[in-house]
Amino acid sequence: MDNKTSLDRSLLIPIFIGFFSVLGICLVLFAARLSAARGNIQNSATATPLKYQYLATEPGIVLPTEIASPTEELSTASPTLTHGLPTSTQFTNISTVPSTPLILSTSISTRTPTSIVLAAATNTPTPSATAQFLNVTYDDTDFKFLYTGNWVSQSGVSDTYQNTLHISSAIGDAVQLSFVGQKIHIAYQAGPSLGAIAIKIDGVDFALDESANTTVISGWESPVLVLSSHTVTITHISGGSINLDSIAVLDISTPTPTITPTQ
């Protein structure tokens, strides 16, 4: 009987192939492990700060594109924007977002308004209007008289002021004069067959009969008035014709009218 070995040589080839396959796999895994170990480089802190850019969304606020340090204050005229980033914050990785949020604080500086002092206008005193109207006589032909109705102007009448008269022959005719003063004197020519007139001063009525036995220059004086502007209206109310010679504005300290023709 032949002696046979216990190990079959035909099995050596598959064993060697399997061994070298396992060895190859181990080498590949070791090389991959070694490559991964070389790629993992520890990050170290750097003194160069992170550069980032703000996008301005509010109109009228210009933000810089780069900020030199994590803590920076943007000062404008008003308001002031301050970025509250802590100075101790270090960014170890470009992809790492700091846990401290960005805080924008607005501080509005209070400015004391400049006081504007307006110089009070100096009012130059104007002369009193009464100074130039007192003791003035207005003739019946003066342009200040406003006649309504059928008045007739007569000239060359003796003993009258400036030898003129205004005569009304129709009831309802009226004449009006505005003046400044405290008292007036109405002059007229009285005579037979003359009628009556109504005198109204600032809404107060007075009656005057111009009739007389003989033809004579007569007059009527008003009561003392307040020293201001007044309006007198003379109206033909009854009888025959009536007339007007002049109206004098009197100074109450001088009861007798001063004849001063107006220009």
C-alpha positions as CSV (number, residue, x, y, z in Angstrom):
1,M,0.0,0.0,0.0
2,D,1.4,3.4,-1.1
3,N,2.1,6.0,1.5
4,K,0.2,9.3,0.7
5,T,0.8,12.7,2.2
6,S,-1.9,14.1,4.5
7,L,-2.1,17.5,2.6
8,D,-3.3,17.5,-0.9
9,R,-1.1,19.7,-3.1
10,S,-4.0,20.6,-5.3
11,L,-5.4,22.7,-2.4
12,L,-2.3,24.8,-2.0
13,I,-3.1,27.1,-4.9
14,P,-6.5,28.1,-3.7
15,I,-5.1,28.7,-0.2
16,F,-2.3,30.9,-1.5
17,I,-4.7,32.9,-3.6
18,G,-7.0,33.4,-0.6
19,F,-4.1,34.4,1.6
20,F,-2.8,37.0,-0.8
21,S,-6.3,38.3,-1.4
22,V,-6.8,38.9,2.3
23,L,-3.4,40.5,2.4
24,G,-4.2,42.8,-0.5
25,I,-7.4,43.9,1.2
26,C,-5.6,44.6,4.4
27,L,-3.0,46.7,2.5
28,V,-5.8,48.7,0.8
29,L,-7.5,49.4,4.0
30,F,-4.3,50.4,5.7
31,A,-3.4,52.8,2.8
32,A,-6.9,54.4,3.0
33,R,-6.5,54.8,6.8
34,L,-3.1,56.4,6.4
35,S,-4.4,58.8,3.7
36,A,-7.3,59.8,6.0
37,A,-4.9,60.4,8.9
38,R,-2.7,62.7,6.8
39,G,-5.8,64.8,5.6
40,N,-7.0,65.5,9.1
41,I,-5.0,68.6,10.0
42,Q,-5.8,70.3,13.2
43,N,-7.1,73.9,12.9
44,S,-5.3,76.5,14.9
45,A,-6.4,79.9,15.9
46,T,-5.3,82.7,13.6
47,A,-4.9,86.4,14.2
48,T,-6.5,87.2,10.9
49,P,-10.2,88.1,11.6
50,L,-13.1,86.9,9.6
51,K,-14.1,89.2,6.8
52,Y,-17.7,89.5,6.0
53,Q,-20.0,91.8,4.2
54,Y,-23.2,93.6,5.1
55,L,-26.0,94.1,2.7
56,A,-27.7,97.4,3.4
57,T,-31.4,97.0,3.3
58,E,-32.5,100.4,4.8
59,P,-32.4,103.4,2.5
60,G,-30.0,106.2,3.4
61,I,-27.7,103.9,5.5
62,V,-24.3,103.1,3.9
63,L,-22.5,100.1,5.5
64,P,-18.8,99.3,4.7
65,T,-18.1,96.2,2.6
66,E,-15.3,95.0,5.0
67,I,-14.9,95.4,8.7
68,A,-11.3,95.3,10.0
69,S,-12.1,93.9,13.4
70,P,-15.0,91.8,15.0
71,T,-16.0,94.9,17.1
72,E,-16.5,98.1,15.1
73,E,-18.8,101.1,15.5
74,L,-20.2,102.7,12.5
75,S,-20.8,106.4,13.4
76,T,-23.0,108.5,11.3
77,A,-24.5,111.9,11.9
78,S,-27.7,110.4,13.3
79,P,-28.5,107.7,14.2
80,T,-25.3,105.7,15.2
81,L,-25.2,102.0,14.5
82,T,-23.0,99.9,16.8
83,H,-22.2,96.2,16.1
84,G,-22.0,94.5,19.5
85,L,-19.6,91.6,18.6
86,P,-17.4,90.6,21.6
87,T,-13.7,91.1,21.1
88,S,-12.8,87.7,22.5
89,T,-14.7,85.8,19.8
90,Q,-12.4,83.6,17.7
91,F,-13.4,81.9,14.5
92,T,-11.6,78.6,14.2
93,N,-13.4,77.5,11.1
94,I,-14.6,79.5,8.1
95,S,-17.9,77.5,8.2
96,T,-18.4,77.9,11.9
97,V,-21.1,80.5,12.8
98,P,-20.5,82.2,16.2
99,S,-23.1,81.5,18.8
100,T,-23.3,85.2,19.7
101,P,-25.9,86.8,17.4
102,L,-25.1,90.1,15.7
103,I,-26.8,93.0,17.6
104,L,-27.5,96.3,16.0
105,S,-28.2,99.0,18.6
106,T,-29.4,102.4,17.6
107,S,-28.5,105.4,19.7
108,I,-29.9,108.7,18.7
109,S,-28.0,111.7,19.9
110,T,-30.0,114.4,21.3
111,R,-29.2,117.8,19.9
112,T,-30.3,121.0,21.7
113,P,-32.1,123.1,19.1
114,T,-30.6,126.3,18.3
115,S,-32.6,129.1,19.8
116,I,-33.7,131.7,17.2
117,V,-34.2,135.1,18.5
118,L,-36.3,137.3,16.4
119,A,-35.8,141.0,16.9
120,A,-39.0,142.7,17.7
121,A,-40.1,145.0,14.9
122,T,-39.9,148.6,15.9
123,N,-43.1,150.3,15.2
124,T,-42.7,153.9,14.2
125,P,-45.4,155.9,15.8
126,T,-47.6,157.5,13.2
127,P,-49.1,161.0,13.9
128,S,-52.7,161.0,15.1
129,A,-55.3,161.4,12.4
130,T,-57.2,163.8,14.5
131,A,-54.4,166.3,14.4
132,Q,-55.0,167.1,10.8
133,F,-58.8,166.9,10.8
134,L,-59.8,169.0,13.8
135,N,-60.8,172.6,13.1
136,V,-61.3,171.9,9.4
137,T,-64.2,173.2,7.4
138,Y,-65.5,171.2,4.4
139,D,-67.3,173.3,1.8
140,D,-70.4,171.9,0.1
141,T,-68.4,171.5,-3.1
142,D,-65.7,169.3,-1.4
143,F,-65.1,165.9,-3.0
144,K,-65.6,164.3,0.4
145,F,-69.3,164.9,0.2
146,L,-71.3,162.1,-1.4
147,Y,-74.6,163.4,-2.9
148,T,-77.5,161.2,-3.9
149,G,-80.6,162.6,-5.6
150,N,-81.3,165.9,-7.4
151,W,-79.0,168.4,-5.7
152,V,-78.2,171.7,-7.4
153,S,-75.0,173.6,-6.8
154,Q,-75.2,177.4,-6.6
155,S,-72.3,179.8,-6.6
156,G,-72.1,183.5,-5.9
157,V,-74.3,183.3,-2.8
158,S,-73.3,186.1,-0.4
159,D,-72.5,185.5,3.2
160,T,-72.0,181.7,2.6
161,Y,-68.8,179.8,3.0
162,Q,-66.8,180.3,-0.2
163,N,-70.1,181.7,-1.7
164,T,-71.5,178.3,-2.6
165,L,-74.6,176.3,-1.7
166,H,-76.0,172.9,-2.5
167,I,-79.8,172.9,-2.8
168,S,-82.3,170.0,-2.7
169,S,-85.9,170.4,-3.9
170,A,-86.9,166.7,-3.7
171,I,-87.7,164.8,-0.5
172,G,-85.3,161.9,-0.1
173,D,-82.2,163.6,-1.4
174,A,-79.3,162.9,0.9
175,V,-75.6,163.8,1.4
176,Q,-73.0,161.9,3.4
177,L,-69.6,162.9,4.9
178,S,-67.1,160.8,6.9
179,F,-64.8,162.6,9.4
180,V,-62.6,162.1,12.4
181,G,-63.4,164.2,15.4
182,Q,-65.6,164.8,18.4
183,K,-68.0,167.5,17.2
184,I,-69.3,169.0,14.0
185,H,-71.0,172.2,13.0
186,I,-73.4,172.2,10.0
187,A,-73.9,175.6,8.3
188,Y,-76.9,176.3,6.1
189,Q,-78.9,179.3,4.9
190,A,-82.2,179.6,6.7
191,G,-85.2,181.4,5.2
192,P,-88.9,181.4,4.5
193,S,-90.4,178.4,2.8
194,L,-87.5,176.1,3.6
195,G,-88.1,172.5,4.8
196,A,-86.7,170.1,7.4
197,I,-83.8,167.8,7.3
198,A,-82.8,164.6,9.3
199,I,-79.3,164.4,10.6
200,K,-77.9,160.9,11.4
201,I,-74.5,160.5,13.1
202,D,-73.4,156.9,13.6
203,G,-77.1,155.7,13.6
204,V,-78.4,158.4,15.9
205,D,-81.1,160.7,14.4
206,F,-81.5,164.4,14.9
207,A,-84.1,166.7,13.3
208,L,-83.5,170.3,12.1
209,D,-85.9,172.8,10.6
210,E,-84.2,175.2,8.2
211,S,-87.2,177.6,8.0
212,A,-86.9,181.1,9.3
213,N,-88.6,184.5,9.0
214,T,-85.6,186.1,7.2
215,T,-82.8,184.8,5.1
216,V,-79.7,184.3,7.3
217,I,-76.8,182.0,7.7
218,S,-77.4,179.6,10.6
219,G,-75.9,176.4,12.0
220,W,-76.4,173.3,14.1
221,E,-73.8,171.7,16.4
222,S,-73.7,168.0,17.3
223,P,-73.2,166.7,20.8
224,V,-69.7,165.7,21.9
225,L,-68.8,162.4,20.3
226,V,-66.1,159.8,20.9
227,L,-62.8,160.9,19.3
228,S,-62.8,158.5,16.4
229,S,-64.1,158.1,12.8
230,H,-67.8,159.0,12.3
231,T,-70.2,159.3,9.4
232,V,-72.9,162.0,9.2
233,T,-75.9,161.8,6.7
234,I,-78.2,164.7,5.9
235,T,-81.6,163.8,4.3
236,H,-84.3,166.1,3.0
237,I,-87.4,164.8,4.9
238,S,-90.2,167.5,4.5
239,G,-91.3,171.0,3.4
240,G,-89.8,173.1,0.6
241,S,-86.2,173.1,-0.5
242,I,-83.3,172.6,1.9
243,N,-79.6,173.5,1.5
244,L,-76.1,172.8,2.8
245,D,-73.4,175.4,3.1
246,S,-70.5,173.6,4.9
247,I,-69.6,171.2,7.7
248,A,-66.8,172.1,10.1
249,V,-65.1,169.5,12.4
250,L,-64.6,171.2,15.7
251,D,-62.1,170.8,18.5
252,I,-64.1,170.6,21.7
253,S,-61.6,173.0,23.3
254,T,-62.5,175.6,20.6
255,P,-66.3,175.8,20.4
256,T,-66.2,178.5,17.7
257,P,-65.6,177.0,14.3
258,T,-62.4,178.1,12.6
259,I,-62.8,178.8,8.9
260,T,-60.0,176.8,7.2
261,P,-60.8,176.2,3.5
262,T,-59.7,172.7,2.3
263,Q,-57.5,172.4,-0.8
